Amino acid sequence: MEYNYKTKGVCSTNIKLELDGDIVKEVVFTGGCNGNLKAISTLVKGMSVSEIEEKLLGNTCGLKGTSCADQLAKAVREAYNSQK
């Protein structure tokens, strides 16, 4: 299932992801720190929603209360829950 998530409070503006059940197959960020976000996208491929939440949820960027990684954790949970 493909899902688009509009980010909040970060440099990236959107996260497009593909889930197979609770497993992440693909992640593409729009905007943000290109190299870092490509690396995060590669690292989370094959991980479950709960694994991503465990590792990335609550991660912050500078003085922001969130980060692109935190937004990804929220996005995968929202996408997973929308399948039900």
C-alpha positions as CSV (number, residue, x, y, z in Angstrom):
1,M,0.0,0.0,0.0
2,E,1.3,3.5,-0.9
3,Y,0.8,6.3,1.5
4,N,1.6,10.0,1.5
5,Y,2.2,11.8,4.8
6,K,2.3,15.6,5.0
7,T,5.1,16.4,7.5
8,K,4.7,19.0,10.3
9,G,7.5,21.2,11.7
10,V,10.4,20.0,9.7
11,C,12.3,20.9,6.5
12,S,10.9,18.0,4.5
13,T,7.4,18.6,3.3
14,N,6.1,15.1,2.5
15,I,7.0,11.4,3.1
16,K,5.8,8.9,0.5
17,L,6.0,5.3,1.7
18,E,5.0,1.9,0.7
19,L,4.0,-0.8,3.3
20,D,3.5,-4.5,2.9
21,G,1.4,-5.2,6.0
22,D,3.6,-3.7,8.8
23,I,6.9,-3.9,6.8
24,V,8.3,-0.8,5.1
25,K,9.2,-1.5,1.4
26,E,10.0,2.1,0.2
27,V,10.4,5.6,1.7
28,V,10.9,8.8,-0.3
29,F,11.2,12.2,1.4
30,T,10.4,15.5,-0.4
31,G,12.7,18.3,0.7
32,G,14.9,18.2,3.8
33,C,18.5,17.1,4.0
34,N,18.9,15.0,0.9
35,G,21.8,12.8,1.9
36,N,20.6,12.1,5.5
37,L,17.1,11.3,4.4
38,K,18.3,9.0,1.6
39,A,20.3,7.2,4.3
40,I,17.4,6.9,6.7
41,S,15.2,5.6,3.8
42,T,17.7,2.9,3.0
43,L,18.1,1.9,6.7
44,V,14.4,1.5,7.4
45,K,13.6,-0.7,4.4
46,G,12.5,-4.1,5.6
47,M,11.8,-2.9,9.2
48,S,8.5,-3.2,10.9
49,V,6.4,-0.2,12.0
50,S,7.1,-1.0,15.6
51,E,10.9,-1.2,15.0
52,I,10.9,2.2,13.3
53,E,8.9,3.7,16.1
54,E,11.2,2.2,18.7
55,K,14.3,3.7,17.1
56,L,13.1,7.0,15.7
57,L,10.0,8.2,17.6
58,G,10.8,11.3,19.7
59,N,14.1,12.1,17.9
60,T,14.4,15.9,17.6
61,C,16.3,18.3,15.3
62,G,17.9,21.3,16.9
63,L,15.3,23.2,19.0
64,K,12.4,21.7,17.1
65,G,10.2,19.3,19.0
66,T,10.4,16.9,16.1
67,S,12.6,15.7,13.3
68,C,12.3,14.1,9.9
69,A,13.0,10.8,11.5
70,D,10.3,11.4,14.2
71,Q,7.9,12.4,11.4
72,L,8.8,9.1,9.6
73,A,7.9,7.1,12.7
74,K,4.5,8.9,12.9
75,A,4.0,8.4,9.2
76,V,4.5,4.7,9.2
77,R,2.1,4.3,12.2
78,E,-0.5,6.4,10.5
79,A,-0.2,4.5,7.2
80,Y,-0.3,1.1,9.0
81,N,-3.4,2.1,11.0
82,S,-5.1,3.3,7.8
83,Q,-5.0,-0.2,6.4
84,K,-7.3,-1.6,9.1
